[in-house]
Structure formats: structure tokens, C-alpha cells
Amino acid sequence: MSDDATPTPKSPLNGLKLTLLAPLSGDEAPVSAAPVTNGSGKHVAARVVIVGSGPAGLTAAIYTARANLEPIVIGGVSGGGQLMITSDVENYPGFPDGIEGPELMGLFRKQAERFGARIVDADVNRVDLGSRPFRLWAAGVEYRAGAVIVATGAEALWLGLESETRLRGRGVSACATCDGFFFRDKQVAVAGGGDSALEEALFLTRFASKVHLIHRRDAFRGSKIMQARAAAHPRIELHLNRTIQEVLGTEHVEGVRLGKTDEPGEETLRLDGLFVAIGHRPNVAAFREWLETDERGYLRTDGATTASNIDGVFVAGDVDDHRYRQAVTAAGEGCRAAIDAERWLEVQEAHQAEAGAVTAR
């Protein structure tokens, strides 16, 4: 991992790290040509490349495009982030009647493209952040960037059941904050044994008439205080030594079939919803060699800004946020990263102009 970025004095960028780098030159200047394969020996260059097309990535695209930075968004083969598997979104501002997740992301994309962002539906499989221009490869194409915004998000971990996949968005969810409201006065279950599962179960008691907390072991892994709160809550029923074998229902969740780990046999719980809370995995594989991560594997920023440990590389959205994981907070981080990248590039380009003027004397 490279963590030897050179520190510099404070600047007008409110804490943003700055290392003045050599200018892009020749065929490294931004171009607007369509992507070409590496087989031709050519590449695609841009002032900003954004990786990811969820709320963070597309918000960053909107802001950088409006700043005339002509961003390229490498959005992934399955773009749009977690909202692409979310049915009704009722907590995103501006949509009083709610909106389907895929429809919302379609509007994000349309807005970004309106201002000139170029979106590539491919996955980044390799990067080189050792020098500028930064280099990224996706679907056999090399992209070169003056600045990079990493907004690759995180994916929920699932149980791996066919029935779970089939009923996702039809009563199966991985976000109580997003979907708990839909289960007012209904019975739901939460699968998991850590603090996330305990927190989800307690949150759902605001809506559900009963919350069944299902864990495969004989004790929870979460903090003692969270365990005590869950155990004492009158609306929470604990089901230890139980595994979910199948989610029941055709058009929507009707229950779960449980296996027992402490004795033979099975049992059935009648439910209206299932929340899977067994963790999330940040999508950092292509960047792990270069960017610092925390103990959970999420990318780090400097705290005050979206800057990573490498100057010119910025981070936004769920790939560094394991606390909130909301579309609106991801979009906000995308805005911050875009502004950070724009201001960072302004300083770099001003320095390049000054250096050029000195050379010309």
C-alpha cells in the first residue's frame, strides 16, 4: 500500500492535502473521443474519472460535469448501486409519494448525462495510482485521470438462499432504516448476531408488532448493552440456535422455515418481512493495494474532507461509510468529493500555468 504522500502547508482548500505534480502533456491531455481498446496502443484521458454509479458516483458526476471537468464515470456492469434492488424509496427528499429505486437512479444518470458526464458500463479491474495521471483499466480500455473519485459502494451480505433472492424487495430487505416503515403493525424477523442485527431489531420495534431475532449460535456477538436492550424489549423474541433454511411465500414474504442447530427438527415462523443483517462488504478490491482501509475494510478519508491517503484520489459513499449507508448521505458525499476534486485540480493547474510562465521567460 502506498502511504507516502508528501504533506504540504495549509491551503484555501480547508485541510485538503496538496502535492504539486507535473502537468499532463501531449496525448495525456483530456480528450472527448470514444473509448478505444488497449490493443491500439491508445487510451482515454479525462480530468476526472469517477468509479461507481450509485448515488455518490452520479452526484459527483453531476457536480464535476457542471464544473466543466468533463468527467468519465466507470459505472460498473450492474450500475446504480443498492437502490437498483430497492423497490419503494420513501425517504429520499423531493419525492413525497416515493419512487422506485431503479427509477431514481435512472433520473440520477439522466441528469449527469445532461451536463456532459460520459458513463461507461464496465467494471474497473485494475488501477495504478502510483503517479499522475492515474491509470485505470476496464473492459480492456485504459483510462487516465488527473483526479479520481472512488464511489464503488458496499454490498449487503445475504444468506445465499434462492427464496431470499426471489423475494428481495418483496418483503426481504437489508435495510431497516429504508424499509421498516412498510411493516407497521406486522411481524418481521431479523437474521444476524452482531450489533447491526441488534440495532435493526430495536429500530423495527418502532413499527412492527413483533420482531423475531434469529441467530445461528447460542449467544449473540454484539455488545453486552445491545444484547440486554434486545432481550428486555417486549416486542422482540429471541430465536437462538436457529438457521433460516427457506423464505416462504410466492409474491411476498409469508414466513421462514428454520433449522435447529442444537437439536433435530425444524419449525416455521409466520412473518410479513425478513431483514438480513449479517454485514456489508465494501467494494474495494481494485483499490486495496493503493488506498488505506480501516479495520472493517472500508476506505479511509482524512476526516475533514473526502481526500484519501493519495493526493488527487477522493472517496465518497458507502465504500467509506459503514454507519449511515443511506442514499441521501451517499449523494452528499458525492457532492463533497466533486468539490474537493475540483478545487484540488484548480490548484494543480494554477501551479502548472505558473511553471509554464517561468519556463517561457
C-alpha positions in Angstrom: 0.0 0.0 0.0 1.3 3.4 -0.9 1.0 5.9 2.1 3.9 8.2 1.4 2.1 11.2 0.0 4.0 14.3 0.7 2.4 16.7 3.3 2.1 20.4 2.5 1.2 23.6 4.3 -2.4 24.6 4.8 -4.2 26.0 1.8 -7.6 27.6 0.9 -8.9 24.0 0.5 -9.8 23.7 4.2 -7.5 20.8 5.0 -7.2 19.1 1.6 -3.8 17.6 1.1 -1.8 19.1 -1.8 1.2 17.8 -3.6 2.0 19.8 -6.7 2.6 17.5 -9.6 3.9 17.6 -13.1 1.4 18.7 -15.7 -0.4 16.4 -18.1 1.2 16.8 -21.5 0.8 15.7 -25.1 -1.6 12.8 -25.5 -2.2 12.8 -21.8 -4.4 15.9 -22.1 -8.2 15.2 -21.8 -9.9 14.0 -24.9 -13.5 13.5 -25.8 -13.0 10.6 -28.2 -15.0 7.4 -27.6 -13.2 4.7 -25.7 -10.7 2.6 -27.7 -9.1 -0.8 -26.8 -5.6 -1.1 -25.5 -4.8 -3.1 -28.5 -4.5 0.1 -30.5 -1.9 1.5 -28.0 -4.2 4.4 -27.2 -6.1 5.4 -24.1 -8.9 7.6 -22.9 -7.9 10.6 -20.7 -10.0 12.9 -18.5 -9.5 15.5 -15.9 -11.7 13.4 -13.5 -12.6 9.7 -13.6 -15.4 8.6 -11.2 -15.6 4.9 -10.3 -19.1 3.8 -9.4 -22.6 4.9 -10.5 -24.7 4.8 -7.3 -25.9 8.0 -5.6 -22.4 9.0 -4.6 -20.8 8.4 -8.0 -23.6 10.0 -10.1 -23.9 13.0 -7.7 -20.1 13.5 -8.1 -20.7 13.3 -11.9 -23.4 15.9 -11.8 -21.2 18.4 -9.9 -18.0 17.8 -11.8 -19.8 18.0 -15.1 -21.4 21.3 -14.2 -17.9 22.5 -13.3 -16.8 21.7 -16.9 -14.5 18.9 -15.8 -16.0 16.5 -18.4 -15.9 13.5 -16.1 -15.9 9.9 -17.2 -17.9 7.6 -15.0 -16.9 4.0 -15.0 -20.2 2.8 -13.5 -19.9 -1.0 -13.5 -21.7 -3.7 -15.5 -24.5 -3.6 -12.9 -24.6 0.1 -12.2 -26.9 2.1 -9.9 -25.8 0.7 -6.5 -28.0 -0.8 -3.9 -31.0 1.2 -5.0 -31.3 -1.0 -8.0 -32.6 -3.7 -5.8 -34.8 -1.4 -3.7 -38.5 -1.2 -4.5 -40.1 1.8 -2.8 -37.9 4.6 -1.7 -39.9 7.0 0.5 -37.1 8.7 2.4 -35.3 10.5 -0.4 -36.1 14.2 -0.4 -38.1 15.6 -3.2 -40.4 12.6 -3.8 -43.4 13.0 -1.4 -45.1 10.0 -2.9 -42.0 7.8 -3.0 -40.2 6.4 -6.0 -38.8 3.1 -7.2 -35.1 2.7 -6.6 -34.2 1.9 -10.2 -36.3 4.9 -11.4 -34.5 7.2 -9.0 -31.1 6.0 -10.2 -32.3 6.4 -13.8 -33.0 10.1 -13.0 -29.6 10.5 -11.4 -28.0 9.1 -14.6 -30.1 11.2 -16.9 -29.1 14.4 -15.0 -25.4 13.5 -15.1 -25.5 12.9 -18.8 -27.4 16.1 -19.4 -24.5 18.1 -18.1 -22.0 16.1 -20.2 -20.8 13.2 -18.0 -19.8 10.2 -20.0 -20.9 6.9 -18.4 -19.2 3.6 -19.2 -21.0 0.4 -18.2 -17.9 -1.6 -17.3 -16.1 -2.8 -14.2 -12.7 -1.5 -13.2 -10.5 -4.5 -12.7 -7.1 -2.8 -12.2 -5.7 0.6 -11.2 -2.3 2.2 -10.9 -2.4 5.1 -8.5 1.4 5.4 -8.2 1.8 8.5 -10.3 -0.3 11.1 -12.1 -2.0 10.7 -14.5 -3.7 7.9 -12.6 -4.4 4.8 -14.7 -7.5 2.6 -14.6 -8.4 -0.4 -16.7 -12.0 -1.5 -17.5 -13.2 -3.9 -20.2 -9.8 -3.8 -22.0 -9.7 0.1 -22.1 -7.1 2.2 -20.3 -8.4 5.4 -18.7 -6.0 8.1 -17.5 -7.2 10.7 -15.0 -5.9 13.9 -13.4 -8.1 13.1 -10.4 -10.1 10.0 -9.3 -13.2 9.8 -7.2 -13.8 6.3 -5.8 -17.6 5.7 -5.2 -17.8 1.9 -5.6 -20.2 1.4 -2.6 -20.7 -1.6 -0.5 -22.9 -4.7 -0.9 -25.0 -6.3 1.7 -24.1 -9.9 2.6 -27.0 -12.3 2.0 -27.9 -15.7 3.3 -27.5 -17.3 -0.2 -31.0 -18.8 -0.5 -32.9 -18.9 -3.8 -36.1 -17.9 -2.0 -34.3 -14.9 -0.4 -33.2 -13.7 -3.8 -36.6 -14.2 -5.4 -38.4 -12.2 -2.6 -35.8 -9.4 -2.4 -37.8 -6.2 -2.5 -41.0 -8.2 -1.7 -40.5 -8.4 2.0 -36.8 -9.3 2.1 -34.6 -6.3 2.8 -31.1 -5.5 4.1 -32.0 -2.0 5.4 -34.4 -1.5 8.3 -34.0 2.3 8.1 -35.0 2.2 4.5 -37.9 -0.2 4.7 -39.1 -0.6 8.3 -41.9 1.9 7.8 -43.7 -0.5 5.4 -44.1 -3.1 8.2 -46.2 -1.1 10.6 -48.2 -3.4 12.9 -46.8 -6.5 11.1 -44.5 -9.3 12.2 -40.9 -9.3 10.9 -37.7 -11.2 11.5 -34.1 -10.1 11.6 -31.3 -12.5 10.8 -27.9 -11.9 12.4 -26.0 -11.9 15.7 -23.9 -8.7 15.7 -24.6 -5.2 16.7 -26.1 -4.4 13.3 -28.7 -7.1 13.8 -29.5 -6.0 17.3 -29.8 -2.3 16.2 -32.0 -3.3 13.3 -34.3 -5.3 15.6 -34.6 -2.5 18.1 -35.3 0.0 15.3 -38.0 -2.2 13.8 -39.9 -2.2 17.1 -41.0 1.3 16.3 -43.2 -0.1 13.5 -43.6 -3.9 13.8 -45.9 -5.6 16.3 -43.4 -8.3 16.8 -39.7 -8.7 15.8 -38.2 -12.2 15.8 -34.4 -12.0 16.1 -32.8 -15.2 14.6 -29.2 -16.2 15.2 -27.5 -19.5 14.4 -25.4 -19.6 17.5 -26.3 -19.9 21.2 -25.2 -16.3 22.0 -25.0 -13.0 20.2 -21.8 -11.4 19.1 -23.0 -7.9 19.7 -22.1 -5.6 22.6 -23.5 -6.5 26.0 -25.6 -3.4 26.3 -27.2 -4.0 22.9 -27.9 -7.6 23.9 -29.5 -6.5 27.1 -31.7 -4.0 25.4 -32.9 -6.5 22.8 -33.6 -9.2 25.4 -35.6 -6.8 27.6 -37.7 -5.4 24.8 -41.3 -6.7 25.0 -41.7 -6.7 21.2 -38.5 -8.7 20.5 -38.5 -12.5 20.6 -35.1 -14.2 20.5 -34.5 -17.4 18.4 -31.0 -18.8 19.2 -29.5 -21.9 17.6 -31.7 -21.3 14.5 -30.8 -21.1 10.9 -33.1 -19.9 8.1 -33.5 -22.7 5.6 -36.1 -21.1 3.3 -38.1 -17.9 3.0 -41.7 -18.8 2.4 -44.0 -17.1 0.0 -44.7 -16.6 -3.7 -45.5 -13.0 -4.3 -44.3 -11.7 -0.9 -42.8 -13.0 2.3 -45.2 -15.2 4.3 -42.7 -16.7 6.7 -39.5 -18.6 7.2 -38.6 -22.2 7.7 -36.0 -22.6 10.5 -33.5 -25.4 11.1 -32.2 -26.1 14.6 -28.5 -26.3 15.4 -28.9 -27.6 19.0 -31.4 -30.4 18.3 -33.1 -32.3 15.5 -36.1 -30.8 13.7 -37.4 -27.7 12.0 -40.0 -25.0 12.8 -41.9 -22.4 10.9 -42.4 -18.7 11.7 -45.2 -16.8 10.0 -43.9 -13.4 9.0 -44.5 -10.4 6.8 -40.9 -9.4 6.3 -37.3 -10.5 6.7 -34.4 -8.2 7.3 -30.9 -9.7 6.7 -28.3 -8.0 8.9 -25.2 -10.2 8.6 -22.9 -7.4 7.4 -21.8 -5.5 4.3 -18.7 -5.8 2.1 -17.2 -2.7 0.7 -16.2 -2.9 -3.0 -12.5 -2.1 -2.7 -10.8 -5.0 -4.4 -9.3 -2.9 -7.2 -8.1 -0.2 -4.8 -6.9 -2.2 -1.8 -3.3 -2.2 -2.9 -3.2 1.6 -3.0 -5.7 3.1 -0.6 -5.8 2.8 3.2 -8.7 0.9 4.8 -10.0 0.7 8.3 -10.3 -2.4 10.4 -13.6 -3.3 8.7 -12.1 -3.0 5.2 -13.7 0.4 4.3 -11.7 3.1 2.6 -10.3 5.8 4.8 -10.5 9.6 4.2 -8.7 12.3 6.2 -11.9 13.1 8.1 -12.2 16.8 7.3 -12.6 16.1 3.5 -13.0 13.2 1.1 -9.3 13.0 0.4 -7.7 9.6 0.6 -4.1 8.9 1.5 -3.1 9.6 -2.1 -3.3 13.2 -3.3 -5.8 13.5 -6.1 -7.8 10.5 -5.2 -11.1 11.1 -3.3 -13.6 8.7 -1.7 -17.4 9.0 -1.4 -20.4 7.0 -0.4 -20.8 3.6 1.2 -17.3 2.5 0.3 -16.1 4.5 3.3 -19.4 4.8 5.3 -20.4 1.8 7.4 -22.5 3.9 9.8 -25.3 5.6 7.7 -25.5 3.8 4.4 -28.3 5.9 3.1 -28.8 7.2 -0.5 -29.0 10.8 0.7 -25.8 10.6 2.7 -24.0 8.9 -0.2 -25.2 11.7 -2.5 -24.0 14.3 -0.1 -20.5 12.6 0.0 -20.5 12.6 -3.8 -21.1 16.3 -3.8 -18.2 16.8 -1.3 -15.8 14.6 -3.3 -16.7 16.5 -6.5 -16.0 19.9 -4.9 -12.8 18.6 -3.3 -11.6 17.2 -6.6 -12.5 20.4 -8.5 -10.6 22.6 -6.0 -7.6 20.3 -5.9 -7.4 20.4 -9.7 -7.6 24.2 -9.7 -4.5 24.4 -7.5 -2.6 21.8 -9.7 -3.5 23.6 -12.9 -2.6 27.0 -11.5 0.8 25.7 -10.5 1.3 24.2 -14.0 0.4 27.6 -15.5 2.9 29.4 -13.3 5.6 26.8 -14.1 4.9 27.3 -17.8 5.2 31.1 -17.5 8.5 30.8 -15.7 9.8 28.4 -18.3 8.8 30.8 -21.1 10.8 33.7 -19.7 
